[in-house]
Amino acid sequence: MKRPDYNYHQNKLELLIRDLRDHTADELARVLMRLAIVSDSEVIKEKEFTSEMQQRIQELEDCLSDLVDKGKIFFDDNYKEPKRLLNKESK
């Protein structure tokens, strides 16, 4: 197990605490995420931190599948990029 760079973390945390009132929620999240990644980037791959992302991915997959089923989009043969169907009445 690698040891975190304590000097880096201490400096960043001191700046964060000093300027905490100036951070928006998303800025604070980014600062903390960067600290977490520097400490141990494998931790953010744990289920505790990825379950919401996995849920969102499943929702997107369901939505995409629904669009395919309705004929709104289709995948070309290599399944890399969705393409819109042409409206045949407009030709």
Rosetta silent file (secondary structure, phi, psi, omega in degrees, C-alpha in Angstrom):
SEQUENCE: MKRPDYNYHQNKLELLIRDLRDHTADELARVLMRLAIVSDSEVIKEKEFTSEMQQRIQELEDCLSDLVDKGKIFFDDNYKEPKRLLNKESK
SCORE:     score description
SCORE:     0.000 S_00000001
   1 L     0.000  127.653 -179.715    0.000    0.000    0.000 S_00000001
   2 L   -77.873  151.612  178.563    1.472    3.332   -0.993 S_00000001
   3 L   -93.654  136.383  179.378    1.726    6.147    1.503 S_00000001
   4 L   -66.821  157.266  175.752    0.053    9.432    0.595 S_00000001
   5 L   -80.983   96.136 -173.684    2.113   12.566    0.095 S_00000001
   6 H   -63.739  -36.033  178.917    1.296   14.222    3.405 S_00000001
   7 H   -62.922  -43.684  178.011    2.896   17.546    2.488 S_00000001
   8 H   -58.737  -49.481 -177.498    0.743   17.790   -0.651 S_00000001
   9 H   -65.283  -41.876  179.903   -2.414   16.973    1.291 S_00000001
  10 H   -62.393  -45.130  179.326   -1.602   19.302    4.153 S_00000001
  11 H   -62.037  -45.786 -179.085   -0.954   22.219    1.776 S_00000001
  12 H   -65.618  -40.888  179.847   -4.121   21.556   -0.217 S_00000001
  13 H   -68.180  -37.000  176.495   -6.257   21.138    2.900 S_00000001
  14 H   -62.677  -42.951  176.728   -4.892   24.334    4.435 S_00000001
  15 H   -64.328  -41.791 -179.894   -5.818   26.220    1.251 S_00000001
  16 H   -61.669  -47.119 -179.466   -9.213   24.552    1.175 S_00000001
  17 H   -64.611  -41.636  179.730   -9.978   25.473    4.781 S_00000001
  18 H   -59.685  -41.660 -173.718   -8.719   29.015    4.267 S_00000001
  19 L  -105.341   15.093 -173.035  -10.933   29.527    1.205 S_00000001
  20 H   -53.999  -42.430 -177.790  -13.807   27.219    2.135 S_00000001
  21 H   -66.148  -19.405 -179.069  -16.460   29.959    2.174 S_00000001
  22 H   -88.878   -9.978 -177.107  -15.508   30.931   -1.390 S_00000001
  23 L   -84.986  137.858  168.341  -16.043   27.432   -2.844 S_00000001
  24 L   -81.039  169.631 -178.899  -19.258   26.404   -4.541 S_00000001
  25 H   -59.541  -42.942 -178.600  -20.462   22.864   -3.918 S_00000001
  26 H   -69.780  -35.349  176.486  -19.079   21.601   -7.232 S_00000001
  27 H   -65.068  -42.278  178.171  -15.696   23.277   -6.661 S_00000001
  28 H   -61.699  -44.220  179.145  -15.478   21.715   -3.198 S_00000001
  29 H   -60.833  -40.847  179.292  -16.329   18.303   -4.642 S_00000001
  30 H   -64.500  -44.232  179.213  -13.591   18.676   -7.277 S_00000001
  31 H   -60.759  -46.215 -178.567  -10.953   19.645   -4.699 S_00000001
  32 H   -67.902  -37.078  178.103  -11.882   16.729   -2.474 S_00000001
  33 H   -65.129  -41.048  177.698  -12.012   14.306   -5.408 S_00000001
  34 H   -62.084  -41.215  176.968   -8.530   15.377   -6.504 S_00000001
  35 H   -62.077  -41.860  179.542   -7.251   14.774   -2.975 S_00000001
  36 H   -63.896  -42.824 -178.936   -8.865   11.334   -2.978 S_00000001
  37 H   -65.148  -41.362  178.336   -7.364   10.431   -6.349 S_00000001
  38 H   -64.968  -37.803  179.718   -3.885   11.501   -5.259 S_00000001
  39 H   -65.256  -54.892 -179.207   -4.264    9.459   -2.049 S_00000001
  40 H  -166.491   99.640 -174.924   -5.470    6.271   -3.742 S_00000001
  41 L   -65.846  -18.531  179.592   -7.296    6.369   -7.058 S_00000001
  42 L   -70.421  -26.770 -176.775   -8.516    2.775   -6.628 S_00000001
  43 H   -61.666  -38.667 -177.068  -10.796    3.776   -3.742 S_00000001
  44 H   -70.669   -6.869  176.227  -13.149    5.762   -5.998 S_00000001
  45 H   -88.973   -5.769 -178.938  -13.800    2.556   -7.975 S_00000001
  46 L   -69.712  153.425 -175.251  -15.352    0.898   -4.932 S_00000001
  47 H   -53.575  -38.141 -179.724  -19.074    0.125   -4.955 S_00000001
  48 H   -54.313  -34.614 -175.297  -19.780    2.788   -2.332 S_00000001
  49 H  -100.933  -11.811 -176.421  -18.666    5.463   -4.788 S_00000001
  50 H  -110.688   -8.524 -174.372  -19.821    3.918   -8.070 S_00000001
  51 H   -61.104  -40.329  179.112  -23.327    2.616   -7.324 S_00000001
  52 H   -66.212  -40.627  179.001  -25.037    5.882   -8.333 S_00000001
  53 H   -63.431  -41.729  178.204  -22.986    6.036  -11.524 S_00000001
  54 H   -63.021  -37.678  177.613  -23.906    2.430  -12.332 S_00000001
  55 H   -64.330  -43.169  178.858  -27.572    3.286  -11.779 S_00000001
  56 H   -64.133  -40.730  177.953  -27.308    6.256  -14.171 S_00000001
  57 H   -61.118  -43.921  178.806  -25.589    4.097  -16.790 S_00000001
  58 H   -61.905  -40.786  177.873  -28.411    1.548  -16.512 S_00000001
  59 H   -62.852  -41.669  177.790  -30.991    4.331  -16.941 S_00000001
  60 H   -65.314  -41.116  177.810  -29.183    5.569  -20.062 S_00000001
  61 H   -62.384  -42.149  178.429  -28.989    2.030  -21.449 S_00000001
  62 H   -63.078  -42.430  179.175  -32.727    1.565  -20.832 S_00000001
  63 H   -63.696  -44.900  179.457  -33.488    4.876  -22.542 S_00000001
  64 H   -62.813  -43.096  178.140  -31.292    4.001  -25.510 S_00000001
  65 H   -61.201  -40.581  177.898  -32.890    0.587  -25.793 S_00000001
  66 H   -62.801  -42.288  178.795  -36.333    2.224  -25.756 S_00000001
  67 H   -64.342  -38.841  177.586  -35.297    4.599  -28.554 S_00000001
  68 H   -65.251  -45.982  179.875  -34.005    1.685  -30.626 S_00000001
  69 H   -60.073  -34.831  179.973  -37.221   -0.270  -30.014 S_00000001
  70 L   -82.962   -2.352  179.145  -39.288    2.729  -31.165 S_00000001
  71 L    76.434   16.956 -179.770  -37.172    3.061  -34.321 S_00000001
  72 L   -77.465  -34.635  175.420  -35.910    6.516  -33.378 S_00000001
  73 E  -139.330  161.648  172.981  -32.247    5.488  -33.685 S_00000001
  74 E  -142.170  163.756  177.974  -30.335    2.466  -34.850 S_00000001
  75 E  -103.591  141.032  175.242  -26.780    1.262  -34.602 S_00000001
  76 L   -72.958  179.243 -172.080  -24.625    0.692  -37.641 S_00000001
  77 L   -61.612  -27.619 -179.129  -22.947   -2.682  -38.095 S_00000001
  78 L   -90.164    1.281  173.945  -19.970   -1.902  -35.875 S_00000001
  79 L    56.001   29.809 -179.599  -22.256   -0.803  -32.957 S_00000001
  80 L   -98.487  -34.928 -171.740  -20.114    2.199  -32.118 S_00000001
  81 L  -133.897  125.566  175.975  -22.245    5.168  -32.986 S_00000001
  82 E   -71.518  142.969  178.173  -26.020    5.648  -32.895 S_00000001
  83 E  -127.391  146.374  178.765  -27.463    7.202  -36.015 S_00000001
  84 E   -79.024  143.850  173.479  -30.849    8.798  -36.534 S_00000001
  85 L   -75.633  143.249  176.043  -33.250    7.217  -38.982 S_00000001
  86 L   -75.620  141.584  175.837  -34.169    9.390  -41.927 S_00000001
  87 L   -77.406  108.657 -173.824  -37.765   10.486  -42.049 S_00000001
  88 H   -65.428  -27.392  179.454  -38.917    8.731  -45.235 S_00000001
  89 H   -69.040  -23.800 -176.233  -41.890   11.065  -45.687 S_00000001
  90 H   -82.711   -7.216  179.950  -39.585   14.063  -46.043 S_00000001
  91 L   -80.627    0.000    0.000  -37.812   12.637  -49.132 S_00000001
